[in-house]
Amino acid sequence: MIIPEDRQMAIDLIGEAVSAGARQYKACEVIEIDSRTLRRWQKQLIEEQKLIDRRKESASTRTPANKLTEEERKQIVEVCNQPEYKSLPPSQIVPMLADKGEYIASESSYYRVLREEDQVNRRGRSEAPKTITKPKGYKAENPNEVWSWDITYLASALKGSFYYLYLIEDIFSRKIVGWEVHEKESSAHASLLIRKACLSERIQQEGLVLHSDNGSPMKGVTMLATLQNLGVVPSFSRPSVSDDNPYSESLFRTLKYTPSFPAKPFESIEAARKWVHEFVQWYNDEHRHSGVQFVTPSQRHNGEDKEILEKRKAVYEAAKERNPKRWSGEIRDWNPVTEVWLNPPKEIRAEEQKLPKVA
């Protein structure tokens, strides 16, 4: 949009460009006007000896007919600060005034005026919503660097009663490194379990990260004291955000959807422990996990996955050499997964989404 004061300059510049051999419409494109606009300006200059802006007043400069007066604005502020209304939002104030036969402005106008007066806040005693930051991301490049744990329910034969399964998983290998079944949730049970798992895995160095949700057994004094004594770093999910603890959630889904999971509640805690014991053996030693190139968690945990994947790669290369027409590109990627992230940063998540998916 060119103001009248600059139109004469535009006409002169276009004239110079045309005199130098340029096409008029090309010169107009440079100044971002149409050739017809140029002709209209030239005609107006000839007929009226000056350039006049005859456009209608823009909407931004017009005063809306329904604009609130200063008196109405002051009245809105005064009403909202009266003792009977000072703790209420406009959505409550406007209907209450209407019940009294009073109308000043719409609800949105109330909000707009209060916003301009810096009085849009939580007018009751409730606290403002808190922004909870995402938990720190951790990268595991070897077993026993980052563990994830949680508790899930196992139905018992007594209606309304449950057993509680505590499970600890190593996110690098997906191996279940500790588990127990109890009749109640307890920070003491969790504390004992983490001690047993560290002893079983011979954890001696400090720096192991243990991630969990925000349940009371996870954040109990006994549990936190145990972690401090063992040199374990606690990590917690955001409240009500299951995606912050995806490995435990995925493991529980595998457990409860495996074909051997009982269709009926467990008759006793001994029966529950027996079934979980069998599941853990199957999961660690037989189940080929998709997240670690379809080796078992135990193979991955013990460092046997590299040799296994090298053999698979050799099998595929030999098959391609025998019948190259079966392959339109490279053989399947059997390289081992070198790192596993818990709550990765955005840039890492973006890179993972770019990777090709293998069927």
C-alpha positions in Angstrom: 0.0 0.0 0.0 1.6 3.3 -1.2 0.6 6.5 0.4 -0.2 9.6 -1.9 3.1 11.3 -1.0 5.1 8.4 -2.4 3.0 7.8 -5.6 4.6 10.6 -7.5 8.0 9.0 -6.8 6.7 5.7 -7.9 5.5 7.2 -11.2 8.8 8.9 -11.8 10.8 5.7 -11.1 8.6 3.6 -13.4 9.0 6.3 -16.1 12.8 6.1 -15.8 12.8 2.4 -16.0 10.6 2.4 -19.2 12.9 5.0 -20.8 15.9 2.8 -20.1 14.2 -0.1 -22.0 12.2 -1.9 -19.3 8.7 -3.2 -19.8 6.2 -1.2 -17.9 4.4 -4.2 -16.3 7.8 -5.5 -15.1 8.6 -2.1 -13.5 5.2 -2.1 -11.8 5.9 -5.6 -10.4 9.1 -4.4 -8.8 7.1 -1.6 -6.9 4.3 -4.2 -6.3 1.5 -2.3 -8.1 -0.7 -3.2 -11.0 -0.4 -1.5 -14.4 -4.0 -0.3 -14.1 -3.1 1.3 -10.8 -0.3 3.2 -12.5 -2.7 4.4 -15.3 -5.2 5.5 -12.7 -2.6 7.6 -10.9 -1.4 9.2 -14.2 -4.9 10.0 -15.2 -5.7 11.6 -11.8 -2.5 13.6 -12.0 -3.4 15.0 -15.4 -7.1 15.8 -14.5 -6.6 17.1 -10.9 -2.9 18.2 -10.9 -2.4 16.1 -7.7 -2.7 12.6 -6.3 -5.6 12.1 -3.9 -6.3 9.0 -1.8 -10.0 8.3 -2.3 -10.1 5.1 -0.4 -12.7 4.9 2.3 -11.6 5.2 5.9 -10.0 2.0 7.0 -11.8 -0.2 9.5 -9.0 0.2 12.0 -9.6 4.0 12.3 -13.4 3.8 12.5 -15.0 3.9 15.9 -17.4 0.9 16.2 -21.0 2.0 16.9 -21.2 -0.5 19.8 -18.0 0.6 21.5 -18.3 1.0 25.3 -18.2 4.5 26.7 -15.7 5.4 29.4 -18.6 5.6 31.9 -19.6 2.0 31.0 -16.0 0.8 31.3 -15.7 2.4 34.7 -19.0 0.9 35.8 -17.8 -2.6 34.8 -14.7 -2.3 36.9 -16.6 -0.9 39.8 -19.2 -3.7 39.7 -16.5 -6.4 39.5 -14.8 -5.0 42.5 -17.8 -4.8 44.7 -17.7 -7.2 47.8 -20.4 -9.5 46.5 -18.7 -9.9 43.1 -15.0 -9.5 43.7 -14.4 -13.3 44.0 -16.6 -14.2 40.9 -15.7 -14.4 37.2 -17.7 -12.4 34.6 -19.5 -15.7 33.6 -21.1 -15.6 37.1 -21.5 -11.8 37.4 -23.4 -11.1 34.2 -26.2 -13.6 34.9 -26.5 -12.4 38.5 -26.9 -8.8 37.3 -29.5 -9.9 34.7 -31.5 -11.5 37.5 -31.6 -8.1 39.1 -32.8 -6.5 35.8 -29.4 -4.9 35.1 -27.3 -5.0 31.9 -24.1 -3.2 31.3 -22.3 -5.2 28.6 -21.7 -8.7 27.3 -19.7 -11.3 29.2 -16.8 -11.0 26.6 -16.8 -7.2 27.1 -16.4 -7.7 30.9 -13.4 -10.0 30.2 -11.9 -7.5 27.7 -12.2 -4.6 30.1 -10.8 -6.5 33.1 -7.9 -7.7 30.9 -7.1 -4.2 29.9 -7.2 -3.2 33.6 -4.9 -6.1 34.5 -7.6 -7.6 36.7 -8.1 -10.9 34.9 -7.0 -13.4 37.5 -8.3 -16.3 39.5 -10.9 -14.4 41.5 -11.5 -17.2 44.0 -9.1 -18.9 46.4 -8.2 -21.6 44.0 -4.6 -21.6 42.8 -3.6 -20.9 39.3 -2.8 -23.9 37.1 0.8 -25.0 37.5 3.0 -25.7 34.5 4.8 -28.9 35.3 8.0 -29.4 33.2 8.7 -32.6 31.5 11.1 -34.9 33.4 14.7 -34.9 32.5 15.6 -37.3 29.7 18.1 -40.2 30.3 20.1 -42.2 27.8 21.1 -45.8 28.4 24.0 -47.2 26.4 24.6 -50.3 28.6 22.6 -52.5 31.0 22.0 -51.2 34.5 22.2 -47.5 33.6 18.4 -46.7 33.6 15.7 -48.8 35.3 11.9 -48.2 35.1 9.5 -49.6 37.7 5.8 -49.5 38.6 3.1 -51.3 40.4 0.0 -52.9 38.8 -3.1 -54.7 40.1 -3.7 -58.4 39.8 -7.3 -59.4 40.6 -7.9 -61.8 43.5 -10.7 -64.2 44.1 -12.1 -62.0 46.8 -14.2 -59.3 45.1 -12.9 -55.8 45.5 -9.5 -57.1 46.7 -6.3 -57.1 44.6 -2.7 -58.3 44.7 0.0 -55.8 43.8 2.7 -56.7 41.4 6.0 -54.7 41.7 8.2 -54.9 38.5 11.5 -53.3 37.7 12.7 -53.3 34.1 16.1 -52.3 32.6 15.2 -50.0 29.7 18.4 -50.8 27.7 17.8 -54.6 27.6 14.1 -54.7 28.6 15.0 -57.4 31.1 12.9 -57.7 34.3 15.6 -57.3 37.0 13.3 -57.5 40.0 9.7 -58.3 40.9 7.5 -59.2 43.9 3.8 -59.7 44.6 2.3 -58.3 47.8 -1.1 -57.7 49.3 -0.7 -54.0 49.6 1.2 -51.0 48.2 4.1 -50.0 50.5 7.2 -47.9 50.3 8.9 -50.5 52.5 8.1 -53.3 50.0 9.5 -51.1 47.2 12.6 -50.4 49.2 13.3 -54.0 49.8 12.7 -54.9 46.2 15.2 -52.3 44.9 17.8 -53.6 47.4 17.3 -57.1 46.1 17.5 -56.0 42.5 20.7 -54.1 43.0 22.2 -57.0 44.9 21.2 -59.5 42.1 22.6 -57.2 39.4 25.7 -56.4 41.4 25.2 -52.7 41.3 28.2 -51.2 43.0 28.8 -47.8 41.2 26.6 -44.8 41.8 24.6 -43.2 39.1 21.9 -45.8 38.3 18.7 -44.0 37.4 15.4 -45.4 38.7 12.3 -43.9 37.0 8.7 -44.3 38.3 5.5 -42.4 38.5 4.3 -40.3 41.5 2.7 -42.9 43.7 3.2 -42.9 47.4 5.3 -46.1 47.4 7.6 -44.4 44.9 8.1 -41.2 46.9 7.8 -42.6 50.4 10.5 -41.7 52.9 11.7 -45.3 53.3 12.1 -45.7 49.5 13.9 -42.3 49.0 16.3 -43.1 51.9 17.1 -46.4 50.3 17.9 -44.9 47.0 20.1 -42.4 48.6 22.1 -45.1 50.5 22.5 -47.1 47.3 23.6 -44.1 45.2 20.5 -44.5 42.9 19.2 -41.4 41.2 15.3 -41.1 41.5 13.4 -39.9 38.5 9.6 -39.2 38.5 6.9 -38.8 35.8 4.6 -35.9 35.7 1.3 -36.4 37.6 -1.3 -38.3 35.4 1.1 -38.5 32.4 1.6 -42.2 31.6 3.7 -41.4 28.6 6.5 -40.3 30.9 6.9 -44.0 32.1 6.4 -45.8 28.7 8.6 -48.9 29.4 6.7 -50.0 32.5 3.3 -49.3 30.8 4.4 -51.4 27.8 5.6 -54.2 30.0 2.3 -54.4 31.9 0.4 -54.5 28.7 2.5 -57.4 27.4 1.9 -59.2 30.8 -1.8 -58.8 30.8 -2.4 -59.5 27.1 -0.1 -62.6 26.9 -2.2 -65.7 26.1 -1.2 -67.4 29.3 -2.6 -64.6 31.5 -5.4 -66.2 33.6 -9.0 -65.4 32.5 -10.1 -65.7 36.2 -8.8 -64.0 39.3 -6.0 -65.6 41.2 -7.1 -67.9 44.0 -4.3 -66.9 46.3 -1.2 -64.8 46.5 0.9 -67.9 46.1 -0.9 -68.6 42.8 -0.2 -65.1 41.6 3.5 -65.3 42.5 3.8 -68.7 40.7 2.2 -67.3 37.5 4.4 -64.1 37.6 7.5 -66.2 38.1 6.7 -68.3 35.0 6.0 -65.1 33.0 9.3 -63.5 34.0 11.2 -66.5 32.9 9.4 -66.6 29.6 9.7 -62.8 29.1 13.4 -62.7 29.9 14.6 -65.9 28.2 12.2 -66.7 25.4 10.4 -63.6 24.3 12.1 -61.8 21.4 11.5 -58.1 22.0 10.8 -55.8 19.1 12.5 -52.9 20.7 15.9 -54.6 20.8 16.0 -56.2 17.3 14.0 -59.3 18.3 16.5 -60.8 20.7 15.5 -61.9 24.2 16.0 -59.4 27.0 18.5 -61.8 28.7 20.6 -62.0 25.5 20.6 -58.3 25.2 21.4 -57.9 29.0 24.3 -60.3 28.8 25.8 -58.7 25.6 25.0 -61.7 23.4 22.8 -59.7 21.0 25.7 -58.5 18.8 26.9 -62.0 17.8 23.3 -63.1 17.2 22.5 -60.1 15.0 25.8 -60.6 13.0 24.7 -64.2 12.3 21.3 -63.0 11.1 22.9 -60.4 8.9 25.2 -63.1 7.3 22.1 -65.3 6.7 20.3 -62.5 4.9 23.4 -61.5 2.8 23.8 -65.2 1.8 20.2 -65.4 0.8 20.5 -62.2 -1.3 23.5 -63.5 -3.0 21.7 -66.7 -4.0 18.6 -64.9 -5.3 19.3 -61.1 -5.7 16.0 -60.6 -7.6 14.1 -61.1 -4.3 15.6 -57.8 -3.0 14.8 -54.4 -4.4 17.2 -52.7 -2.0 19.4 -53.4 1.0 18.8 -56.4 3.3 17.0 -55.9 6.6 18.9 -53.8 9.1 20.2 -56.2 11.8 22.5 -53.7 13.5 22.1 -53.7 17.3 20.3 -50.8 19.0 23.2 -48.7 20.5 21.2 -46.4 22.8 17.8 -46.2 24.4 16.2 -43.0 25.7 13.8 -42.4 28.5 11.8 -39.2 27.8 14.1 -38.1 25.0 14.5 -34.4 24.1 12.6 -33.0 21.2 15.5 -33.2 18.8 16.1 -36.9 19.6 12.4 -37.7 19.2 12.4 -35.9 15.8 15.3 -38.0 14.7 13.6 -41.2 15.8 10.5 -40.3 13.8 12.6 -39.9 10.6 14.0 -43.5 10.9 12.5 -46.1 8.5 10.1 -48.5 10.1 10.7 -52.3 9.7 7.7 -54.5 9.3 
